[in-house]
Amino acid sequence: MGDSIAGAILSRELFDRYPQMHEGGMTRVKVSLVSGESFSQVAEEFGFADLIIFGSSERGTGKRGLRSALENVYEALVAALAIDGGFDVAREWVLRSVGPRISAQYAREPENPKSTLQEALQVKRITPTYELVSTEGPPHDRLFTSNVLSEGRVIGTGTGRSKKDAEAQAAVEALKYIQHQKS
């Protein structure tokens, strides 16, 4: 619930700060702010890591789950402030803690290459599709290769340690291909 409350607060703040920004840009800025990475960094900056008590199962992992725990604690705090103190109290906290990170630059930086590619092709009413080409290596050390297709034609190929990473790399290559076609 805390992420939804923070999202609503930050959406309104973006609308107030950047009334001329297009919806896609605002969405990219909001997504960059209302994310696990952003919330965990803010929580760490405020010293939340020192307050988290890990159970015995997590202690043996060297606090591998610290980022996730920080994100969860931040979101729980936002929800608790909204429930106990009201929306205005939660708004004050979110704007004080995450507000300094608000920047219009995120509107220009795509949230991910797959989204950017989809936006670029959507103008032509084309939806990109991804296909897994190969999987190599042992289960603990896989290398995936994926193609991205536009109207059945390969426009990018990428590799990565996960299917998601391979698709993102394929999208980057496709964006380069599209840019090259324009010039």
C-alpha positions as CSV (number, residue, x, y, z in Angstrom):
1,M,0.0,0.0,0.0
2,G,2.9,2.4,0.7
3,D,4.1,2.3,-2.8
4,S,0.7,3.2,-4.1
5,I,0.4,6.1,-1.7
6,A,3.9,7.3,-2.6
7,G,3.0,7.0,-6.3
8,A,-0.1,9.1,-5.9
9,I,1.8,11.8,-3.9
10,L,4.7,11.9,-6.4
11,S,2.3,11.9,-9.4
12,R,0.6,15.0,-8.1
13,E,3.9,16.6,-7.3
14,L,5.1,16.0,-10.8
15,F,1.9,17.4,-12.3
16,D,2.3,20.5,-10.2
17,R,6.1,21.0,-10.9
18,Y,6.0,20.1,-14.6
19,P,2.6,21.1,-16.0
20,Q,3.9,21.1,-19.6
21,M,5.5,17.6,-19.4
22,H,3.8,15.0,-21.5
23,E,2.2,11.9,-19.8
24,G,4.9,9.5,-20.9
25,G,7.6,11.7,-19.4
26,M,5.8,12.0,-16.1
27,T,5.3,8.3,-16.1
28,R,9.1,7.7,-16.6
29,V,9.9,10.1,-13.8
30,K,7.4,8.5,-11.4
31,V,8.6,5.0,-12.3
32,S,12.2,6.0,-11.5
33,L,11.1,7.4,-8.1
34,V,8.5,4.7,-7.1
35,S,10.9,1.8,-7.4
36,G,12.6,-0.7,-5.2
37,E,16.0,0.9,-5.9
38,S,14.9,4.4,-5.1
39,F,13.0,3.4,-1.9
40,S,15.9,1.2,-0.7
41,Q,18.4,4.0,-1.3
42,V,16.3,6.6,0.5
43,A,15.8,4.2,3.4
44,E,19.5,3.5,3.6
45,E,20.3,7.3,3.6
46,F,17.9,7.8,6.5
47,G,19.7,5.0,8.5
48,F,16.9,2.4,8.3
49,A,19.4,-0.4,7.7
50,D,20.6,0.0,11.3
51,L,17.1,-0.6,12.6
52,I,16.3,-3.8,10.7
53,I,16.6,-7.0,12.7
54,F,17.1,-10.0,10.5
55,G,15.9,-13.5,11.4
56,S,18.4,-16.4,11.6
57,S,17.7,-17.6,8.0
58,E,18.7,-14.2,6.6
59,R,21.7,-13.6,8.9
60,G,23.5,-16.5,7.2
61,T,23.2,-14.9,3.8
62,G,25.3,-11.8,4.6
63,K,22.2,-9.6,4.4
64,R,21.6,-10.4,0.7
65,G,18.0,-9.3,1.2
66,L,18.9,-5.9,2.7
67,R,17.8,-3.9,-0.4
68,S,14.5,-5.7,-0.4
69,A,14.0,-5.2,3.3
70,L,14.9,-1.5,3.0
71,E,12.3,-1.1,0.3
72,N,9.7,-2.9,2.3
73,V,10.4,-0.8,5.4
74,Y,10.1,2.4,3.5
75,E,6.8,1.4,1.9
76,A,5.5,0.2,5.3
77,L,6.4,3.5,6.9
78,V,4.6,5.5,4.2
79,A,1.5,3.3,4.7
80,A,1.7,3.7,8.5
81,L,2.0,7.4,8.2
82,A,-1.0,7.7,6.0
83,I,-3.1,5.4,8.2
84,D,-2.1,6.8,11.5
85,G,-1.3,10.4,10.7
86,G,-3.3,11.1,7.5
87,F,-2.5,11.7,3.9
88,D,-0.9,15.1,4.6
89,V,1.6,13.5,7.0
90,A,2.5,10.8,4.5
91,R,2.8,13.5,1.8
92,E,5.2,15.5,3.9
93,W,7.4,12.5,4.5
94,V,7.4,11.3,0.9
95,L,8.3,14.8,-0.4
96,R,11.0,15.3,2.2
97,S,12.6,11.9,1.6
98,V,12.0,11.2,-2.1
99,G,11.3,14.8,-3.3
100,P,14.9,15.8,-3.6
101,R,15.3,13.0,-6.2
102,I,12.6,14.5,-8.5
103,S,14.3,15.5,-11.8
104,A,12.9,16.2,-15.3
105,Q,15.9,14.4,-16.7
106,Y,14.2,11.1,-16.0
107,A,11.6,12.0,-18.5
108,R,14.2,11.9,-21.2
109,E,15.8,8.7,-20.0
110,P,13.7,5.6,-20.8
111,E,12.7,3.4,-18.0
112,N,14.0,0.5,-20.1
113,P,15.0,-0.1,-23.7
114,K,12.0,-2.4,-24.3
115,S,9.6,0.4,-23.4
116,T,11.4,2.8,-25.6
117,L,11.4,0.4,-28.5
118,Q,7.7,-0.2,-28.0
119,E,7.0,3.5,-28.0
120,A,9.1,4.0,-31.2
121,L,7.3,1.2,-33.0
122,Q,3.8,2.0,-31.7
123,V,3.8,5.1,-33.9
124,K,3.7,2.7,-36.9
125,R,1.2,0.5,-35.0
126,I,3.8,-2.2,-34.7
127,T,4.3,-4.3,-31.6
128,P,7.7,-5.8,-31.2
129,T,7.9,-9.5,-30.3
130,Y,10.8,-11.3,-28.6
131,E,12.0,-14.8,-29.2
132,L,14.5,-16.8,-27.2
133,V,17.2,-18.0,-29.7
134,S,19.4,-20.0,-27.4
135,T,20.3,-20.9,-23.9
136,E,23.9,-21.9,-23.1
137,G,25.9,-23.0,-20.1
138,P,25.1,-24.8,-16.8
139,P,22.0,-23.8,-14.8
140,H,24.0,-21.6,-12.4
141,D,25.8,-19.8,-15.2
142,R,23.4,-19.4,-18.2
143,L,23.8,-17.2,-21.2
144,F,20.6,-16.4,-23.1
145,T,20.3,-15.0,-26.6
146,S,17.1,-13.3,-27.8
147,N,15.9,-11.6,-31.0
148,V,13.4,-8.8,-31.2
149,L,11.2,-8.8,-34.3
150,S,9.2,-6.1,-36.0
151,E,6.6,-7.5,-38.4
152,G,8.3,-10.8,-38.4
153,R,11.8,-9.4,-39.2
154,V,14.7,-9.5,-36.8
155,I,15.8,-6.0,-35.9
156,G,18.0,-6.7,-32.9
157,T,19.8,-9.5,-31.1
158,G,21.0,-9.5,-27.6
159,T,22.6,-11.7,-25.0
160,G,22.5,-11.7,-21.2
161,R,22.6,-13.7,-18.0
162,S,18.8,-13.7,-17.9
163,K,16.0,-13.8,-20.5
164,K,15.1,-10.3,-19.4
165,D,18.6,-9.0,-19.9
166,A,18.9,-10.6,-23.3
167,E,15.7,-9.0,-24.4
168,A,16.7,-5.6,-23.1
169,Q,20.0,-5.9,-25.0
170,A,18.1,-6.9,-28.2
171,A,15.9,-3.8,-27.7
172,V,19.0,-1.6,-27.5
173,E,20.3,-3.1,-30.7
174,A,16.9,-2.6,-32.4
175,L,16.8,1.1,-31.3
176,K,20.3,1.6,-32.9
177,Y,19.0,-0.1,-36.0
178,I,15.9,2.1,-36.2
179,Q,18.1,5.2,-35.6
180,H,20.4,4.1,-38.4
181,Q,17.5,3.6,-40.7
182,K,16.3,7.2,-40.1
183,S,19.7,8.7,-40.9
